[in-house]
Amino acid sequence: MNTVAEASVLAQNTFSHVSEGDTPYETGGLRDFFLYRDLGIAAATGGQVVAQLVKANTAPQAGTGWHRHEANFHIVIMLKGWARFMYETEVTLVKAGDCVHQRPGIVHFLFDYSPDMEYLEIVSPADFKTIAMPAPCEVPAPTPWNN
């Protein structure tokens, strides 16, 4: 250990192993049209990082709205399906196997996704804030789900 700060960070971290059935998908996350599954990382890191699985719950309608996050680090790894985001003024298709690093403060809008969409989201700090932002451009319409 070189510093008191390093010792403090290590003291906040614990071993964690969350198996598939240990935590359920739940509503009550940032968006009501998604389901969220906590992977125990926020508790294991003393709030330094959150890792959660996010999946589609209902068909896209209004999307997330334009926003940015107050976070130091934010990645999305698409596990199943696809989602379309606006990152600033560019449409970005994120499909299974893709990884997106959302740089701190980037203005974005998730406006479309497949019924089977599921992604892993890892953010630091765990209690990151979401700030509504003015629209920099028009957003395309979402793709209707065929039930």
C-alpha positions in Angstrom: 0.0 0.0 0.0 1.4 3.3 -1.0 -1.2 5.7 0.4 -4.0 6.0 2.8 -6.4 6.5 -0.2 -5.3 3.2 -1.7 -5.9 1.4 1.6 -9.4 3.0 1.9 -10.4 1.8 -1.6 -9.2 -1.7 -0.9 -11.1 -1.7 2.4 -14.3 -0.8 0.6 -14.0 -3.7 -1.9 -15.3 -7.2 -1.0 -15.5 -10.4 -3.0 -18.8 -10.8 -4.7 -20.4 -13.7 -6.7 -23.9 -13.3 -7.9 -25.4 -16.3 -9.6 -28.2 -16.1 -12.2 -31.0 -16.9 -9.7 -29.6 -14.7 -6.9 -31.1 -11.4 -8.0 -34.3 -11.0 -10.0 -35.1 -8.6 -12.8 -37.1 -5.7 -11.3 -38.9 -2.6 -12.3 -38.1 0.7 -10.5 -34.8 1.4 -12.2 -34.0 4.6 -14.2 -36.6 3.8 -16.9 -40.0 2.2 -16.4 -39.9 0.4 -19.8 -36.8 -1.6 -18.8 -36.2 -4.3 -16.2 -33.0 -4.2 -14.2 -31.0 -6.9 -12.5 -28.5 -5.8 -9.8 -25.2 -7.8 -10.0 -24.0 -6.8 -6.5 -21.1 -4.7 -7.6 -22.2 -1.5 -6.0 -22.3 -3.2 -2.6 -19.0 -5.0 -3.3 -17.2 -1.8 -4.3 -18.6 0.5 -1.6 -20.5 2.5 -4.3 -17.6 3.0 -6.6 -19.1 1.0 -9.5 -22.5 -0.3 -10.4 -23.0 -3.2 -12.8 -26.5 -4.2 -13.9 -28.3 -6.1 -16.6 -30.9 -4.1 -18.4 -33.6 -5.6 -20.7 -36.6 -4.5 -22.7 -39.9 -4.7 -20.8 -42.3 -2.9 -23.1 -42.2 -1.6 -26.7 -40.4 1.7 -27.3 -42.6 4.7 -27.4 -41.1 8.0 -26.1 -37.6 6.6 -25.4 -35.3 7.9 -22.7 -35.4 11.6 -23.8 -32.3 13.6 -24.3 -30.0 13.4 -21.3 -26.4 13.1 -20.0 -25.0 11.3 -17.0 -22.7 12.7 -14.4 -20.3 9.7 -14.3 -16.6 9.1 -14.6 -17.0 5.9 -16.6 -19.9 4.3 -18.4 -20.0 1.4 -20.8 -22.9 -0.6 -22.4 -22.2 -4.1 -23.6 -25.1 -5.4 -25.7 -25.7 -9.1 -24.9 -28.9 -9.8 -26.9 -30.8 -8.0 -29.6 -30.1 -4.4 -30.5 -30.8 -0.7 -29.6 -30.6 2.5 -31.5 -29.2 5.5 -29.7 -28.6 9.1 -30.7 -25.2 10.1 -29.5 -25.2 13.9 -29.9 -26.5 14.2 -33.5 -25.5 10.7 -34.8 -27.7 7.6 -34.9 -25.8 4.6 -33.5 -27.0 1.0 -33.9 -25.7 -1.1 -31.0 -26.2 -4.8 -31.5 -25.3 -8.0 -29.7 -21.6 -8.3 -29.1 -21.0 -4.5 -29.3 -19.5 -2.4 -26.6 -20.0 1.4 -26.3 -18.0 3.7 -24.0 -20.2 6.7 -23.2 -17.7 9.4 -22.5 -18.5 11.6 -19.5 -21.1 14.1 -20.3 -22.1 12.9 -23.8 -25.7 13.9 -24.6 -27.7 10.9 -25.8 -31.1 9.4 -26.3 -32.0 5.7 -26.5 -35.0 5.7 -28.8 -35.4 2.2 -30.2 -34.7 -1.4 -29.2 -35.7 -5.0 -30.1 -38.0 -7.0 -27.9 -35.1 -9.2 -26.9 -32.7 -6.4 -26.1 -30.5 -7.0 -23.1 -27.3 -5.2 -22.1 -24.7 -5.1 -19.3 -24.2 -1.5 -18.0 -21.2 -0.6 -15.9 -21.0 2.9 -14.4 -18.8 4.7 -11.9 -19.8 6.0 -9.5 -22.7 3.7 -8.6 -25.0 6.7 -7.7 -24.4 8.5 -11.0 -26.9 11.3 -11.8 -29.0 11.7 -15.0 -29.6 15.2 -16.2 -32.3 16.1 -18.8 -30.8 18.0 -21.8 -32.2 20.1 -24.7 -32.6 18.3 -28.0 -29.7 18.9 -30.4 -31.7 17.4 -33.3 -34.7 15.3 -34.3 -35.0 11.7 -33.3 -36.2 9.0 -35.7 -39.3 7.0 -34.8 -38.9 3.7 -33.1 -39.6 0.4 -34.9 -43.0 -1.1 -33.9 -43.0 -4.5 -32.3 -45.1 -7.1 -34.1 -46.8 -9.1 -31.3 
